[in-house]
Each structure stands twice: as C-alpha cells, then as structure tokens.
Amino acid sequence: YLRNIAKIRNMMSLQDAEKLVHAFVTSRLDYCNALLSGCASKCINKLQLVQNAAARVLTRSRKYDHITPVLISLHWLPIKSRIDYKILLLTYKALNGLAPQYLSELLYQYDPPRLLRSKGAGYLLVPQIMKTTAGGRSFSYKAPQLWNSFPISVRDSDTVSVFKSRLKTYLFSKAFYQ
C-alpha cells in the first residue's frame, strides 16, 4: 500500500495523503499491537521502519534525512510507545469497568499490609512470574508494571478522553524530549 500511496502522493494534499496513510498503514501497525509488548526489539524495529517510511512518504522527506523531526511534526508516537499506549488504555478501561471482565480479573490493586505512603497511590500488584520469557509478556504482568511506572497525574484521569490526552502527551515527551 505504501508504494502505491507514494506513486500518487504528488497529486494529493497533505490531509488526503494522511487519511490514506492512516487507513492503510497505521491501522495495520496498530492492529493488536498490545500483543507485541513482549516481542524482541528486532521485530519492533522492523515495524518502526515501516512507520518511518510512511512518515517520509507523507512529508516528502528524503531517505537519509533524520526521522525524529518528521515524527514530531506529524505528532506520531514511535511503535514502542504506541504499544505501551494500547496496554495502558486497556488497563485504564479495565480498572474503571469499561473493559471486558476477563481483563479486569487479571489486575489487582496494591494493598500493603501496613500503613505506607503508597497505600492510596493507585498502584497495581505486579505478580511474581516463574519464567521471565513467557510470563513477562503477559498482560497480567506487563500492565501493572507499566501502570506503576507512570505518574499519578496521568493515572488519576476522570474520563477516557482525558486519560488518552494525558497519556499521549506523556509518552510523546518521554519518547522525543528525554
């Protein structure tokens, strides 16, 4: 699809080309990407190359131009951040009763046995795993781990739309400005 879009890119406006890229490329990159959280970085880098090529086609930038300013101008998250975004969005929905019951049953609130400062912080219990390869990829392990690493200002959002906005802003600044 990307080659066909590149062939007709000169005949389209930026908005029309962006709609095509989102319809044919980005939608495929985002499809079930929460399952890619445990994949090797080599696999994720291949997907990142596809996203970089789509950004280059869209902005008509050259192959050897640095891609970070292009991704920033398009306000696109890198693939790794998109995966984290999807996992954290599912976690937020599961904690607020907006996700299927089977996802909510995988998450447990952290409740320390004695009075600690972390008691009301909204942390999730990270389960102990036997095999770091298979267990570390599971939603029940990855979601609490990511959730606990994010600031309270992002986690304590009132609505899904506010959470999405804060989460994307945080991931964007973490990916490009830190």
VOSEMAR-682461 format. One record per residue: x, y, z of N, C-alpha, C, O in turn. Coordinates in Angstrom, 2 decimals. Example, Ala and Ser with C-alpha at 12.3 -4.5 7.8 and 13.67 -1.06 7.14 Angstrom:
2
- 13.19	-5.69	7.80	12.30	-4.50	7.80	13.20	-3.30	7.80	14.24	-3.32	8.46 .
- 12.85	-2.25	7.08	13.67	-1.06	7.14	12.90	0.03	7.87	13.41	1.14	8.04 .
END
This chain:
178
- 0.81	-1.19	0.00	0.00	0.00	0.00	0.86	1.26	0.00	0.52	2.26	-0.64 .
- 1.96	1.20	0.71	2.78	2.39	0.85	3.39	2.81	-0.48	3.50	4.00	-0.76 .
- 3.79	1.85	-1.29	4.34	2.20	-2.61	3.29	2.83	-3.50	3.59	3.78	-4.23 .
- 2.07	2.33	-3.45	1.00	2.91	-4.25	0.67	4.33	-3.78	0.41	5.21	-4.60 .
- 0.69	4.55	-2.48	0.46	5.89	-1.95	1.59	6.81	-2.38	1.35	7.98	-2.71 .
- 2.82	6.31	-2.38	3.97	7.12	-2.79	3.87	7.52	-4.26	4.29	8.61	-4.64 .
- 3.32	6.64	-5.08	3.19	6.95	-6.51	2.21	8.09	-6.77	2.43	8.91	-7.66 .
- 1.14	8.15	-6.00	0.14	9.19	-6.23	0.24	10.35	-5.24	-0.63	11.22	-5.22 .
- 1.28	10.36	-4.41	1.42	11.38	-3.37	1.48	12.78	-3.95	0.94	13.71	-3.34 .
- 2.11	12.98	-5.10	2.26	14.32	-5.67	0.93	14.91	-6.13	0.82	16.12	-6.31 .
- -0.07	14.08	-6.33	-1.36	14.56	-6.80	-2.33	14.85	-5.66	-3.46	15.27	-5.90 .
- -1.90	14.65	-4.41	-2.81	14.80	-3.27	-2.32	15.88	-2.32	-1.14	16.22	-2.28 .
- -3.27	16.41	-1.56	-2.91	17.34	-0.50	-2.39	16.54	0.70	-2.52	15.31	0.75 .
- -1.81	17.23	1.65	-1.27	16.57	2.83	-2.37	15.88	3.63	-2.18	14.77	4.13 .
- -3.53	16.53	3.75	-4.63	15.95	4.53	-5.14	14.66	3.89	-5.40	13.68	4.59 .
- -5.27	14.65	2.56	-5.74	13.44	1.87	-4.72	12.31	1.98	-5.09	11.15	2.18 .
- -3.46	12.65	1.83	-2.41	11.63	1.95	-2.35	11.08	3.37	-2.13	9.89	3.57 .
- -2.56	11.95	4.34	-2.55	11.50	5.73	-3.71	10.54	6.00	-3.56	9.56	6.73 .
- -4.87	10.82	5.42	-6.01	9.91	5.57	-5.71	8.54	4.96	-6.04	7.51	5.54 .
- -5.06	8.53	3.80	-4.70	7.26	3.17	-3.70	6.48	4.01	-3.83	5.27	4.18 .
- -2.70	7.17	4.52	-1.68	6.50	5.33	-2.30	5.94	6.60	-1.98	4.83	7.01 .
- -3.19	6.71	7.22	-3.85	6.20	8.43	-4.75	5.01	8.11	-4.83	4.07	8.89 .
- -5.41	5.05	6.97	-6.34	3.97	6.61	-5.60	2.68	6.26	-6.04	1.59	6.65 .
- -4.50	2.78	5.53	-3.86	1.58	5.01	-2.60	1.14	5.74	-2.25	-0.04	5.72 .
- -1.90	2.06	6.40	-0.63	1.70	7.03	-0.74	1.72	8.56	-0.47	0.72	9.22 .
- -1.14	2.85	9.10	-1.18	2.99	10.55	-2.18	2.03	11.19	-1.94	1.50	12.27 .
- -3.29	1.81	10.51	-4.28	0.88	11.07	-3.71	-0.53	11.18	-4.06	-1.26	12.10 .
- -2.86	-0.90	10.26	-2.24	-2.23	10.31	-1.13	-2.29	11.36	-0.89	-3.34	11.97 .
- -0.45	-1.18	11.58	0.58	-1.14	12.62	-0.06	-1.22	14.01	0.52	-1.78	14.94 .
- -1.25	-0.65	14.15	-1.91	-0.62	15.45	-2.78	-1.83	15.73	-3.22	-2.03	16.86 .
- -3.02	-2.66	14.72	-3.90	-3.80	14.91	-3.27	-4.81	15.86	-2.22	-5.38	15.56 .
- -3.89	-5.03	16.99	-3.43	-5.98	18.02	-2.00	-5.71	18.46	-1.27	-6.65	18.78 .
- -1.59	-4.46	18.48	-0.20	-4.19	18.84	0.08	-4.39	20.33	1.25	-4.43	20.72 .
- -0.95	-4.53	21.16	-0.70	-4.83	22.57	-0.07	-6.22	22.72	0.60	-6.50	23.72 .
- -0.29	-7.08	21.74	0.31	-8.41	21.78	1.81	-8.37	21.49	2.52	-9.34	21.76 .
- 2.28	-7.26	20.94	3.69	-7.15	20.58	4.57	-6.66	21.73	5.76	-6.44	21.54 .
- 4.00	-6.50	22.91	4.77	-5.93	24.02	5.97	-6.78	24.41	6.97	-6.24	24.89 .
- 5.88	-8.07	24.23	6.99	-8.94	24.61	7.88	-9.34	23.46	8.80	-10.14	23.64 .
- 7.63	-8.80	22.29	8.44	-9.17	21.13	9.85	-8.61	21.25	10.10	-7.66	21.99 .
- 10.74	-9.23	20.53	12.12	-8.76	20.52	12.19	-7.39	19.86	11.36	-7.04	19.03 .
- 13.20	-6.62	20.24	13.33	-5.28	19.69	13.61	-5.31	18.19	13.32	-4.34	17.48 .
- 14.15	-6.41	17.69	14.38	-6.55	16.25	13.06	-6.53	15.49	12.96	-5.91	14.43 .
- 12.06	-7.19	16.01	10.73	-7.23	15.39	10.08	-5.85	15.44	9.48	-5.40	14.47 .
- 10.20	-5.19	16.58	9.60	-3.86	16.73	10.32	-2.85	15.85	9.69	-1.94	15.32 .
- 11.63	-3.00	15.68	12.38	-2.10	14.81	11.93	-2.22	13.36	11.93	-1.23	12.63 .
- 11.56	-3.42	12.93	11.05	-3.59	11.57	9.74	-2.83	11.38	9.52	-2.21	10.34 .
- 8.88	-2.88	12.38	7.64	-2.11	12.31	7.92	-0.61	12.35	7.23	0.18	11.71 .
- 8.95	-0.22	13.11	9.32	1.19	13.17	9.81	1.68	11.81	9.56	2.82	11.44 .
- 10.51	0.83	11.08	10.96	1.20	9.74	9.77	1.42	8.80	9.82	2.30	7.94 .
- 8.73	0.64	8.96	7.52	0.85	8.14	6.88	2.18	8.49	6.46	2.93	7.60 .
- 6.80	2.49	9.78	6.24	3.78	10.19	7.09	4.94	9.68	6.56	5.95	9.24 .
- 8.41	4.79	9.75	9.30	5.83	9.25	9.12	6.05	7.76	9.11	7.18	7.29 .
- 8.97	4.96	7.01	8.75	5.08	5.56	7.42	5.77	5.28	7.34	6.58	4.35 .
- 6.40	5.47	6.05	5.11	6.14	5.87	5.22	7.63	6.17	4.62	8.45	5.47 .
- 5.98	7.99	7.19	6.18	9.40	7.51	6.96	10.11	6.41	6.67	11.26	6.09 .
- 7.93	9.43	5.84	8.71	10.03	4.75	7.84	10.24	3.51	7.95	11.27	2.85 .
- 6.99	9.27	3.18	6.10	9.41	2.03	5.15	10.58	2.26	4.90	11.37	1.35 .
- 4.64	10.68	3.46	3.67	11.70	3.77	4.25	13.10	3.71	3.61	14.02	3.21 .
- 5.46	13.27	4.22	6.07	14.60	4.28	7.03	14.88	3.12	7.59	15.97	3.03 .
- 7.21	13.89	2.25	8.12	14.01	1.10	9.56	14.29	1.55	10.29	15.03	0.89 .
- 9.96	13.70	2.65	11.34	13.88	3.10	12.21	12.79	2.49	11.72	11.75	2.05 .
- 13.49	13.05	2.45	14.42	12.12	1.81	14.74	10.93	2.71	14.48	10.94	3.91 .
- 15.30	9.93	2.09	15.59	8.68	2.78	16.61	8.86	3.91	16.50	8.23	4.96 .
- 17.60	9.72	3.70	18.67	9.87	4.69	18.47	11.07	5.60	19.35	11.39	6.40 .
- 17.33	11.74	5.51	17.01	12.79	6.47	16.68	12.16	7.81	16.15	11.05	7.88 .
- 16.99	12.88	8.87	16.71	12.36	10.20	15.20	12.26	10.40	14.48	13.19	10.04 .
- 14.73	11.17	10.95	13.29	10.90	11.02	12.62	11.50	12.26	11.42	11.73	12.24 .
- 13.37	11.76	13.32	12.76	12.26	14.55	12.01	13.57	14.35	10.88	13.68	14.82 .
- 12.59	14.58	13.67	11.81	15.81	13.45	10.55	15.58	12.61	9.55	16.28	12.79 .
- 10.60	14.61	11.71	9.42	14.30	10.89	8.32	13.71	11.76	7.16	14.10	11.65 .
- 8.68	12.76	12.63	7.69	12.15	13.52	7.13	13.18	14.50	5.94	13.13	14.84 .
- 7.97	14.09	14.96	7.50	15.14	15.87	6.53	16.06	15.15	5.50	16.44	15.72 .
- 6.83	16.44	13.91	5.94	17.34	13.18	4.59	16.69	12.88	3.57	17.38	12.83 .
- 4.58	15.38	12.69	3.33	14.66	12.45	2.61	14.32	13.76	1.45	13.91	13.75 .
- 3.31	14.47	14.88	2.81	14.14	16.21	2.47	12.65	16.30	1.43	12.27	16.83 .
- 3.37	11.82	15.77	3.22	10.36	15.80	4.10	9.79	16.90	5.26	10.19	17.04 .
- 3.57	8.86	17.65	4.36	8.14	18.64	5.15	7.04	17.96	4.66	6.45	16.99 .
- 6.36	6.73	18.42	7.08	5.57	17.91	6.31	4.28	18.24	5.44	4.28	19.11 .
- 6.64	3.21	17.56	5.91	1.95	17.71	5.94	1.44	19.15	4.91	1.00	19.66 .
- 7.08	1.51	19.81	7.17	1.05	21.20	6.22	1.83	22.09	5.57	1.25	22.96 .
- 6.14	3.12	21.89	5.23	3.95	22.68	3.78	3.68	22.33	2.91	3.76	23.20 .
- 3.51	3.35	21.07	2.14	3.01	20.67	1.68	1.72	21.35	0.52	1.59	21.73 .
- 2.60	0.77	21.50	2.28	-0.48	22.19	1.97	-0.20	23.66	0.99	-0.71	24.20 .
- 2.81	0.62	24.30	2.57	0.98	25.70	1.25	1.74	25.84	0.52	1.55	26.81 .
- 0.95	2.60	24.88	-0.30	3.36	24.89	-1.50	2.41	24.89	-2.44	2.60	25.65 .
- -1.45	1.41	24.03	-2.58	0.47	23.93	-2.73	-0.34	25.22	-3.85	-0.55	25.68 .
- -1.62	-0.79	25.79	-1.69	-1.57	27.03	-2.23	-0.72	28.17	-3.07	-1.18	28.95 .
- -1.76	0.51	28.28	-2.21	1.37	29.37	-3.66	1.80	29.19	-4.37	1.99	30.18 .
- -4.10	1.97	27.96	-5.51	2.29	27.72	-6.40	1.12	28.13	-7.45	1.33	28.74 .
- -6.00	-0.09	27.79	-6.75	-1.27	28.23	-6.75	-1.39	29.75	-7.75	-1.79	30.34 .
- -5.63	-1.06	30.37	-5.54	-1.11	31.83	-6.49	-0.10	32.47	-7.20	-0.43	33.42 .
- -6.50	1.12	31.95	-7.40	2.15	32.48	-8.86	1.72	32.34	-9.65	1.87	33.27 .
- -9.20	1.19	31.18	-10.57	0.74	30.96	-10.93	-0.43	31.87	-12.05	-0.50	32.38 .
- -9.99	-1.33	32.09	-10.25	-2.48	32.97	-10.46	-2.03	34.41	-11.30	-2.58	35.12 .
- -9.69	-1.05	34.85	-9.83	-0.57	36.23	-11.11	0.22	36.45	-11.61	0.30	37.57 .
- -11.64	0.81	35.39	-12.84	1.62	35.51	-14.10	0.93	35.00	-15.13	1.58	34.80 .
- -14.03	-0.37	34.77	-15.20	-1.13	34.37	-15.63	-0.94	32.94	-16.79	-1.21	32.61 .
- -14.74	-0.48	32.07	-15.08	-0.24	30.67	-14.53	-1.31	29.74	-14.77	-1.27	28.54 .
- -13.80	-2.25	30.29	-13.20	-3.33	29.50	-13.92	-4.64	29.85	-14.66	-4.70	30.83 .
- -13.69	-5.67	29.07	-14.29	-6.97	29.39	-13.86	-7.47	30.77	-12.78	-7.14	31.27 .
- -14.71	-8.27	31.36	-14.49	-8.77	32.71	-13.20	-9.58	32.83	-12.52	-9.53	33.86 .
- -12.86	-10.33	31.78	-11.67	-11.18	31.87	-10.39	-10.36	31.98	-9.40	-10.85	32.53 .
- -10.38	-9.12	31.48	-9.21	-8.26	31.67	-9.19	-7.68	33.07	-8.13	-7.56	33.69 .
- -10.35	-7.31	33.58	-10.42	-6.75	34.93	-9.99	-7.76	35.98	-9.43	-7.39	37.01 .
- -10.24	-9.03	35.73	-9.87	-10.07	36.69	-8.36	-10.32	36.75	-7.88	-10.97	37.68 .
- -7.63	-9.81	35.79	-6.17	-10.01	35.77	-5.42	-8.96	36.58	-4.23	-9.11	36.84 .
- -6.11	-7.89	36.98	-5.47	-6.77	37.67	-5.92	-6.71	39.12	-7.11	-6.85	39.42 .
- -4.96	-6.49	40.02	-5.25	-6.41	41.45	-4.65	-5.13	42.00	-3.51	-4.78	41.69 .
- -5.42	-4.43	42.83	-4.93	-3.22	43.48	-3.87	-3.59	44.51	-4.00	-4.61	45.20 .
- -2.84	-2.77	44.62	-1.79	-2.99	45.62	-2.30	-2.48	46.96	-2.65	-1.31	47.10 .
- -2.35	-3.35	47.94	-2.82	-3.01	49.27	-1.77	-3.48	50.27	-1.76	-4.66	50.65 .
- -0.88	-2.58	50.72	0.19	-3.01	51.63	-0.39	-3.44	52.98	-1.42	-2.92	53.41 .
- 0.27	-4.39	53.65	-0.25	-4.90	54.92	-0.18	-3.89	56.06	-0.93	-4.01	57.04 .
- 0.69	-2.91	55.96	0.76	-1.88	56.99	0.63	-0.51	56.33	0.62	-0.42	55.10 .
- 0.54	0.52	57.11	0.32	1.87	56.60	1.60	2.40	55.94	2.61	2.61	56.59 .
- 1.51	2.62	54.63	2.63	3.16	53.86	2.13	4.33	53.03	0.93	4.50	52.82 .
- 3.07	5.16	52.54	2.67	6.28	51.69	2.06	5.83	50.38	1.30	6.57	49.77 .
- 2.38	4.64	49.95	1.88	4.13	48.67	0.48	3.52	48.78	-0.02	2.98	47.80 .
- -0.15	3.60	49.95	-1.43	2.92	50.16	-2.52	3.44	49.22	-3.23	2.62	48.63 .
- -2.68	4.71	49.07	-3.75	5.26	48.23	-3.26	5.79	46.90	-3.93	6.62	46.28 .
- -2.10	5.34	46.45	-1.50	5.90	45.23	-2.03	5.27	43.95	-1.68	5.73	42.86 .
- -2.86	4.26	44.05	-3.43	3.64	42.85	-2.50	2.67	42.15	-2.64	2.43	40.95 .
- -1.57	2.11	42.89	-0.66	1.14	42.29	-1.36	-0.20	42.09	-2.35	-0.51	42.76 .
- -0.84	-0.97	41.16	-1.33	-2.31	40.92	-0.29	-3.32	41.38	0.91	-3.05	41.36 .
- -0.76	-4.47	41.79	0.12	-5.53	42.26	0.74	-6.23	41.05	0.03	-6.74	40.18 .
- 2.07	-6.25	41.00	2.78	-6.94	39.93	2.98	-8.39	40.36	3.68	-8.64	41.35 .
- 2.39	-9.35	39.65	2.50	-10.75	40.08	3.91	-11.29	39.88	4.65	-10.84	39.01 .
- 4.26	-12.27	40.70	5.54	-12.93	40.53	5.39	-13.95	39.41	4.38	-14.65	39.32 .
- 6.41	-14.04	38.57	6.35	-14.94	37.43	7.46	-15.96	37.53	8.53	-15.69	38.08 .
- 7.21	-17.13	37.00	8.20	-18.20	37.03	9.18	-18.08	35.87	10.39	-18.18	36.06 .
- 8.66	-17.88	34.68	9.52	-17.78	33.50	9.48	-16.35	32.99	8.43	-15.85	32.61 .
- 10.62	-15.72	32.98	10.65	-14.32	32.56	10.35	-14.15	31.09	9.91	-13.08	30.67 .
- 10.58	-15.17	30.30	10.32	-15.02	28.87	8.83	-15.02	28.57	8.33	-14.09	27.95 .
- 8.12	-16.04	29.02	6.69	-16.14	28.71	5.86	-15.30	29.67	4.95	-14.59	29.24 .
- 6.15	-15.36	30.96	5.37	-14.63	31.94	5.52	-13.13	31.84	4.59	-12.39	32.14 .
- 6.70	-12.68	31.43	6.94	-11.25	31.31	6.22	-10.60	30.16	6.14	-9.38	30.08 .
- 5.69	-11.40	29.26	4.95	-10.87	28.12	3.45	-10.79	28.37	2.72	-10.19	27.59 .
- 3.00	-11.39	29.45	1.56	-11.47	29.69	0.99	-10.12	30.11	1.70	-9.27	30.67 .
- -0.29	-9.94	29.84	-0.98	-8.70	30.21	-1.01	-8.53	31.72	-0.87	-7.41	32.23 .
- -1.19	-9.62	32.45	-1.29	-9.54	33.91	0.02	-9.09	34.56	0.01	-8.62	35.69 .
- 1.14	-9.23	33.86	2.43	-8.78	34.37	2.81	-7.41	33.79	3.24	-6.52	34.52 .
- 2.65	-7.27	32.49	3.10	-6.06	31.80	2.25	-4.84	32.17	2.79	-3.75	32.36 .
- 0.94	-5.02	32.28	0.04	-3.89	32.57	0.34	-3.26	33.94	0.49	-2.04	34.00 .
- 0.42	-4.03	35.03	0.76	-3.39	36.31	2.14	-2.76	36.33	2.36	-1.72	36.95 .
- 3.07	-3.39	35.65	4.43	-2.85	35.60	4.44	-1.47	34.92	5.05	-0.54	35.43 .
- 3.76	-1.36	33.79	3.68	-0.07	33.10	2.86	0.93	33.91	3.25	2.09	34.04 .
- 1.74	0.49	34.44	0.83	1.37	35.18	1.54	2.01	36.38	1.39	3.20	36.63 .
- 2.32	1.22	37.10	3.02	1.72	38.28	4.15	2.67	37.92	4.57	3.48	38.75 .
- 4.66	2.59	36.70	5.77	3.46	36.30	5.30	4.82	35.80	6.13	5.71	35.58 .
- 4.01	5.01	35.62	3.51	6.28	35.11	3.11	7.19	36.26	2.72	6.72	37.33 .
- 3.21	8.52	36.04	2.89	9.46	37.12	1.40	9.43	37.49	0.55	9.05	36.68 .
- 1.12	9.84	38.70	-0.25	9.83	39.21	-1.12	10.80	38.41	-2.32	10.56	38.25 .
- -0.54	11.88	37.92	-1.33	12.85	37.15	-1.93	12.23	35.90	-2.99	12.66	35.45 .
- -1.27	11.24	35.33	-1.81	10.54	34.16	-2.83	9.49	34.60	-3.89	9.35	33.99 .
- -2.52	8.77	35.65	-3.38	7.66	36.10	-4.70	8.14	36.68	-5.71	7.45	36.55 .
- -4.71	9.30	37.33	-5.92	9.78	38.01	-6.79	10.64	37.10	-7.32	11.66	37.55 .
- -6.96	10.26	35.88	-7.83	10.99	34.95	-9.28	10.58	35.19	-9.57	9.44	35.55 .
- -10.18	11.54	34.98	-11.60	11.30	35.25	-12.29	10.53	34.13	-13.12	9.66	34.39 .
- -11.95	10.86	32.88	-12.61	10.23	31.74	-11.58	9.58	30.83	-10.38	9.83	30.96 .
- -12.06	8.76	29.92	-11.18	8.08	28.98	-10.50	9.09	28.06	-9.32	8.96	27.76 .
- -11.25	10.09	27.60	-10.67	11.07	26.68	-9.57	11.89	27.35	-8.55	12.19	26.73 .
- -9.76	12.25	28.61	-8.72	12.98	29.35	-7.51	12.07	29.55	-6.37	12.52	29.41 .
- -7.75	10.81	29.88	-6.65	9.86	30.05	-5.86	9.69	28.76	-4.63	9.70	28.78 .
- -6.56	9.54	27.63	-5.87	9.39	26.35	-5.00	10.60	26.05	-3.86	10.46	25.61 .
- -5.54	11.78	26.28	-4.79	13.01	26.01	-3.54	13.11	26.88	-2.45	13.38	26.39 .
- -3.71	12.89	28.17	-2.56	12.97	29.09	-1.53	11.88	28.80	-0.32	12.12	28.86 .
- -2.02	10.70	28.48	-1.12	9.58	28.21	-0.30	9.83	26.95	0.91	9.61	26.94 .
- -0.96	10.31	25.90	-0.23	10.56	24.66	0.78	11.69	24.85	1.90	11.61	24.33 .
- 0.40	12.73	25.58	1.32	13.83	25.86	2.53	13.33	26.64	3.67	13.70	26.33 .
- 2.30	12.50	27.65	3.40	11.98	28.45	4.32	11.08	27.62	5.54	11.22	27.67 .
- 3.72	10.16	26.85	4.53	9.25	26.03	5.30	10.01	24.95	6.44	9.68	24.64 .
- 4.68	11.04	24.39	5.33	11.84	23.36	6.54	12.57	23.93	7.62	12.56	23.33 .
- 6.37	13.19	25.10	7.51	13.90	25.70	8.59	12.92	26.15	9.78	13.24	26.07 .
- 8.19	11.75	26.61	9.17	10.74	27.03	9.95	10.20	25.83	11.15	9.95	25.94 .
- 9.27	10.01	24.70	9.93	9.44	23.52	10.86	10.42	22.83	11.90	10.02	22.32 .
- 10.50	11.69	22.80	11.25	12.63	21.98	12.04	13.68	22.76	12.99	14.25	22.22 .
- 11.68	13.95	23.99	12.33	15.05	24.70	13.13	14.62	25.92	13.63	15.47	26.65 .
- 13.26	13.32	26.16	14.05	12.88	27.31	15.19	12.02	26.87	15.97	11.56	27.70 .
END
